[in-house]
Amino acid sequence: MEPTEIIDVDKEVVACDGGEGALGHPRVFLNMKGEGQIDCPYCGRRFVLKADAAEASAGAAH
């Protein structure tokens, strides 16, 4: 299934509420756990960690 929307983010943990206000879905927090991307199970949005954010978090781990 193709993602409905791709959103670039700066952090591995993101929140999604569908973006439609009252017509969205319950807010869920999604953790990429080092995978670099995650899809919302409710609306299908794909959150992708920006390349510079991934490098910064990898450097902080050392």
N, CA, C and O atoms as CSV, one atom per row, in Angstrom:
chain,resi,resn,atom,element,x,y,z
A,1,MET,N,N,0.842,-1.187,0.000
A,1,MET,CA,C,0.000,0.000,0.000
A,1,MET,C,C,0.883,1.244,0.000
A,1,MET,O,O,1.820,1.340,0.793
A,2,GLU,N,N,0.599,2.171,-0.859
A,2,GLU,CA,C,1.346,3.418,-0.923
A,2,GLU,C,C,0.924,4.343,0.221
A,2,GLU,O,O,-0.253,4.381,0.580
A,3,PRO,N,N,1.882,5.095,0.802
A,3,PRO,CA,C,1.511,6.031,1.861
A,3,PRO,C,C,0.632,7.146,1.299
A,3,PRO,O,O,0.789,7.544,0.144
A,4,THR,N,N,-0.290,7.644,2.116
A,4,THR,CA,C,-1.173,8.725,1.675
A,4,THR,C,C,-0.426,10.044,1.580
A,4,THR,O,O,-0.782,10.907,0.778
A,5,GLU,N,N,0.606,10.201,2.394
A,5,GLU,CA,C,1.380,11.438,2.443
A,5,GLU,C,C,2.730,11.100,3.071
A,5,GLU,O,O,2.803,10.268,3.975
A,6,ILE,N,N,3.792,11.737,2.598
A,6,ILE,CA,C,5.119,11.535,3.180
A,6,ILE,C,C,5.528,12.828,3.865
A,6,ILE,O,O,5.514,13.899,3.257
A,7,ILE,N,N,5.895,12.716,5.148
A,7,ILE,CA,C,6.246,13.882,5.954
A,7,ILE,C,C,7.660,13.711,6.474
A,7,ILE,O,O,7.956,12.728,7.153
A,8,ASP,N,N,8.547,14.668,6.161
A,8,ASP,CA,C,9.913,14.659,6.672
A,8,ASP,C,C,9.917,15.227,8.085
A,8,ASP,O,O,9.316,16.270,8.343
A,9,VAL,N,N,10.599,14.534,9.001
A,9,VAL,CA,C,10.627,14.948,10.404
A,9,VAL,C,C,12.060,14.983,10.925
A,9,VAL,O,O,12.965,14.409,10.318
A,10,ASP,N,N,12.260,15.664,12.059
A,10,ASP,CA,C,13.577,15.827,12.671
A,10,ASP,C,C,13.828,14.866,13.824
A,10,ASP,O,O,14.960,14.760,14.296
A,11,LYS,N,N,12.792,14.159,14.291
A,11,LYS,CA,C,12.932,13.289,15.461
A,11,LYS,C,C,12.396,11.902,15.151
A,11,LYS,O,O,11.534,11.744,14.287
A,12,GLU,N,N,12.910,10.889,15.861
A,12,GLU,CA,C,12.467,9.512,15.644
A,12,GLU,C,C,11.102,9.212,16.241
A,12,GLU,O,O,10.448,8.256,15.821
A,13,VAL,N,N,10.653,10.005,17.212
A,13,VAL,CA,C,9.329,9.813,17.807
A,13,VAL,C,C,8.439,10.944,17.319
A,13,VAL,O,O,8.752,12.118,17.517
A,14,VAL,N,N,7.331,10.591,16.680
A,14,VAL,CA,C,6.420,11.589,16.127
A,14,VAL,C,C,5.006,11.301,16.608
A,14,VAL,O,O,4.698,10.189,17.037
A,15,ALA,N,N,4.156,12.306,16.534
A,15,ALA,CA,C,2.746,12.152,16.872
A,15,ALA,C,C,1.927,12.373,15.606
A,15,ALA,O,O,2.242,13.252,14.803
A,16,CYS,N,N,0.887,11.581,15.431
A,16,CYS,CA,C,-0.008,11.740,14.283
A,16,CYS,C,C,-1.443,11.722,14.776
A,16,CYS,O,O,-1.828,10.882,15.589
A,17,ASP,N,N,-2.236,12.673,14.263
A,17,ASP,CA,C,-3.659,12.704,14.586
A,17,ASP,C,C,-4.512,12.754,13.320
A,17,ASP,O,O,-5.702,13.066,13.372
A,18,GLY,N,N,-3.900,12.448,12.204
A,18,GLY,CA,C,-4.627,12.458,10.944
A,18,GLY,C,C,-4.653,13.812,10.266
A,18,GLY,O,O,-4.951,13.906,9.076
A,19,GLY,N,N,-4.341,14.867,11.015
A,19,GLY,CA,C,-4.266,16.203,10.451
A,19,GLY,C,C,-5.580,16.803,10.012
A,19,GLY,O,O,-5.581,17.827,9.329
A,20,GLU,N,N,-6.677,16.218,10.368
A,20,GLU,CA,C,-7.975,16.696,9.900
A,20,GLU,C,C,-8.809,17.280,11.036
A,20,GLU,O,O,-10.033,17.345,10.923
A,21,GLY,N,N,-8.181,17.703,12.117
A,21,GLY,CA,C,-8.924,18.247,13.245
A,21,GLY,C,C,-9.858,17.210,13.836
A,21,GLY,O,O,-9.435,16.094,14.136
A,22,ALA,N,N,-11.104,17.558,14.006
A,22,ALA,CA,C,-12.081,16.643,14.598
A,22,ALA,C,C,-12.379,15.458,13.685
A,22,ALA,O,O,-12.915,14.448,14.142
A,23,LEU,N,N,-12.042,15.566,12.413
A,23,LEU,CA,C,-12.308,14.476,11.474
A,23,LEU,C,C,-11.125,13.529,11.335
A,23,LEU,O,O,-11.179,12.583,10.549
A,24,GLY,N,N,-10.054,13.771,12.091
A,24,GLY,CA,C,-8.858,12.940,12.027
A,24,GLY,C,C,-9.052,11.626,12.773
A,24,GLY,O,O,-10.102,10.990,12.680
A,25,HIS,N,N,-8.022,11.232,13.513
A,25,HIS,CA,C,-8.089,10.005,14.307
A,25,HIS,C,C,-7.438,10.271,15.656
A,25,HIS,O,O,-6.831,11.326,15.842
A,26,PRO,N,N,-7.548,9.346,16.597
A,26,PRO,CA,C,-6.912,9.558,17.897
A,26,PRO,C,C,-5.406,9.796,17.719
A,26,PRO,O,O,-4.774,9.176,16.863
A,27,ARG,N,N,-4.841,10.687,18.521
A,27,ARG,CA,C,-3.406,10.960,18.432
A,27,ARG,C,C,-2.629,9.735,18.893
A,27,ARG,O,O,-2.871,9.192,19.970
A,28,VAL,N,N,-1.693,9.316,18.054
A,28,VAL,CA,C,-0.811,8.203,18.387
A,28,VAL,C,C,0.626,8.675,18.279
A,28,VAL,O,O,0.960,9.513,17.441
A,29,PHE,N,N,1.467,8.128,19.136
A,29,PHE,CA,C,2.897,8.426,19.088
A,29,PHE,C,C,3.586,7.235,18.449
A,29,PHE,O,O,3.380,6.089,18.849
A,30,LEU,N,N,4.398,7.519,17.462
A,30,LEU,CA,C,5.058,6.479,16.677
A,30,LEU,C,C,6.564,6.602,16.851
A,30,LEU,O,O,7.113,7.699,16.752
A,31,ASN,N,N,7.238,5.481,17.109
A,31,ASN,CA,C,8.681,5.455,17.331
A,31,ASN,C,C,9.342,4.677,16.201
A,31,ASN,O,O,9.040,3.501,15.995
A,32,MET,N,N,10.236,5.324,15.472
A,32,MET,CA,C,10.906,4.689,14.334
A,32,MET,C,C,11.916,3.629,14.754
A,32,MET,O,O,12.257,2.755,13.957
A,33,LYS,N,N,12.399,3.691,15.989
A,33,LYS,CA,C,13.336,2.703,16.545
A,33,LYS,C,C,14.519,2.430,15.618
A,33,LYS,O,O,14.900,1.279,15.406
A,34,GLY,N,N,15.094,3.500,15.068
A,34,GLY,CA,C,16.279,3.368,14.227
A,34,GLY,C,C,16.013,2.957,12.793
A,34,GLY,O,O,16.959,2.793,12.023
A,35,GLU,N,N,14.764,2.785,12.410
A,35,GLU,CA,C,14.427,2.347,11.051
A,35,GLU,C,C,14.440,3.489,10.038
A,35,GLU,O,O,14.558,3.246,8.837
A,36,GLY,N,N,14.321,4.742,10.513
A,36,GLY,CA,C,14.359,5.887,9.601
A,36,GLY,C,C,13.020,6.275,9.014
A,36,GLY,O,O,12.907,7.323,8.379
A,37,GLN,N,N,11.994,5.447,9.214
A,37,GLN,CA,C,10.653,5.799,8.755
A,37,GLN,C,C,9.630,4.928,9.458
A,37,GLN,O,O,9.940,3.853,9.971
A,38,ILE,N,N,8.390,5.427,9.468
A,38,ILE,CA,C,7.289,4.660,10.054
A,38,ILE,C,C,5.989,5.149,9.435
A,38,ILE,O,O,5.847,6.332,9.125
A,39,ASP,N,N,5.039,4.233,9.254
A,39,ASP,CA,C,3.717,4.563,8.713
A,39,ASP,C,C,2.704,4.578,9.848
A,39,ASP,O,O,2.741,3.732,10.741
A,40,CYS,N,N,1.809,5.543,9.802
A,40,CYS,CA,C,0.730,5.609,10.786
A,40,CYS,C,C,-0.258,4.479,10.504
A,40,CYS,O,O,-0.711,4.332,9.369
A,41,PRO,N,N,-0.600,3.679,11.516
A,41,PRO,CA,C,-1.538,2.571,11.286
A,41,PRO,C,C,-2.973,3.035,11.027
A,41,PRO,O,O,-3.777,2.264,10.503
A,42,TYR,N,N,-3.311,4.278,11.384
A,42,TYR,CA,C,-4.663,4.786,11.169
A,42,TYR,C,C,-4.860,5.375,9.773
A,42,TYR,O,O,-5.776,4.986,9.049
A,43,CYS,N,N,-3.980,6.328,9.399
A,43,CYS,CA,C,-4.227,7.085,8.167
A,43,CYS,C,C,-3.230,6.785,7.050
A,43,CYS,O,O,-3.433,7.222,5.918
A,44,GLY,N,N,-2.163,6.050,7.344
A,44,GLY,CA,C,-1.218,5.682,6.317
A,44,GLY,C,C,-0.142,6.706,6.006
A,44,GLY,O,O,0.681,6.489,5.116
A,45,ARG,N,N,-0.136,7.829,6.732
A,45,ARG,CA,C,0.937,8.802,6.514
A,45,ARG,C,C,2.277,8.154,6.814
A,45,ARG,O,O,2.396,7.383,7.765
A,46,ARG,N,N,3.289,8.463,6.006
A,46,ARG,CA,C,4.633,7.950,6.241
A,46,ARG,C,C,5.493,9.092,6.773
A,46,ARG,O,O,5.600,10.149,6.150
A,47,PHE,N,N,6.101,8.865,7.928
A,47,PHE,CA,C,7.016,9.820,8.532
A,47,PHE,C,C,8.431,9.339,8.259
A,47,PHE,O,O,8.777,8.202,8.581
A,48,VAL,N,N,9.259,10.212,7.660
A,48,VAL,CA,C,10.621,9.858,7.278
A,48,VAL,C,C,11.582,10.793,7.989
A,48,VAL,O,O,11.436,12.014,7.934
A,49,LEU,N,N,12.570,10.206,8.660
A,49,LEU,CA,C,13.578,10.983,9.374
A,49,LEU,C,C,14.494,11.656,8.355
A,49,LEU,O,O,15.050,10.990,7.481
A,50,LYS,N,N,14.651,12.974,8.467
A,50,LYS,CA,C,15.532,13.711,7.564
A,50,LYS,C,C,16.958,13.189,7.699
A,50,LYS,O,O,17.372,12.782,8.785
A,51,ALA,N,N,17.706,13.199,6.608
A,51,ALA,CA,C,19.073,12.669,6.595
A,51,ALA,C,C,19.955,13.368,7.616
A,51,ALA,O,O,20.722,12.704,8.313
A,52,ASP,N,N,19.870,14.690,7.725
A,52,ASP,CA,C,20.721,15.402,8.688
A,52,ASP,C,C,20.331,15.084,10.124
A,52,ASP,O,O,21.189,15.107,11.006
A,53,ALA,N,N,19.066,14.791,10.381
A,53,ALA,CA,C,18.626,14.420,11.737
A,53,ALA,C,C,19.126,13.021,12.072
A,53,ALA,O,O,19.507,12.758,13.212
A,54,ALA,N,N,19.129,12.126,11.095
A,54,ALA,CA,C,19.619,10.755,11.318
A,54,ALA,C,C,21.107,10.777,11.641
A,54,ALA,O,O,21.560,10.048,12.524
A,55,GLU,N,N,21.877,11.612,10.931
A,55,GLU,CA,C,23.316,11.713,11.192
A,55,GLU,C,C,23.575,12.291,12.571
A,55,GLU,O,O,24.472,11.833,13.278
A,56,ALA,N,N,22.796,13.297,12.962
A,56,ALA,CA,C,22.981,13.928,14.265
A,56,ALA,C,C,22.686,12.938,15.403
A,56,ALA,O,O,23.407,12.900,16.400
A,57,SER,N,N,21.624,12.140,15.247
A,57,SER,CA,C,21.304,11.182,16.310
A,57,SER,C,C,22.322,10.051,16.357
A,57,SER,O,O,22.601,9.514,17.430
A,58,ALA,N,N,22.875,9.685,15.214
A,58,ALA,CA,C,23.922,8.641,15.187
A,58,ALA,C,C,25.196,9.159,15.852
A,58,ALA,O,O,25.879,8.412,16.553
A,59,GLY,N,N,25.515,10.423,15.637
A,59,GLY,CA,C,26.695,11.018,16.252
A,59,GLY,C,C,26.528,11.166,17.751
A,59,GLY,O,O,27.507,11.067,18.491
A,60,ALA,N,N,25.324,11.399,18.210
A,60,ALA,CA,C,25.070,11.555,19.641
A,60,ALA,C,C,25.158,10.225,20.376
A,60,ALA,O,O,25.384,10.189,21.586
A,61,ALA,N,N,24.978,9.139,19.643
A,61,ALA,CA,C,24.993,7.824,20.272
A,61,ALA,C,C,26.413,7.363,20.592
A,61,ALA,O,O,26.596,6.455,21.402
A,62,HIS,N,N,27.412,7.969,19.973
A,62,HIS,CA,C,28.798,7.552,20.196
A,62,HIS,C,C,29.379,8.163,21.432
A,62,HIS,O,O,30.539,7.910,21.759
